[in-house]
Amino acid sequence: MTNKLLASNRIRKVLVELILDIAKNLKMPVIAEGVETERQLAMLKDAGCDLVQGYYFSRPVPPEEFEKFIESEKRG
């Protein structure tokens, strides 16, 4: 990784941590949207994010298929 990319990743991490700190101080839950990679998920979990969603877990599911999708996920 280049120094510029490393610096950019550090800045993103600090911004996420600041947002989470503000939300915690306001006693508000946080939902991170747009999680696409395992690395993003790990960073958000480490930072204390409450909930996450994004393509890492599933593409968008139409409402009429949502219940079937949830049931299939429960079965594994």
Buried (B, 14 or more C-beta within 10 A) or exposed (E): EEEEEEEEEEEEBEEBBEBBEEBEEEEEEBEBEEBEEEEBBEBBEEBEBEEBEBEBEEEEEEEEEEEEEEEEEEEE
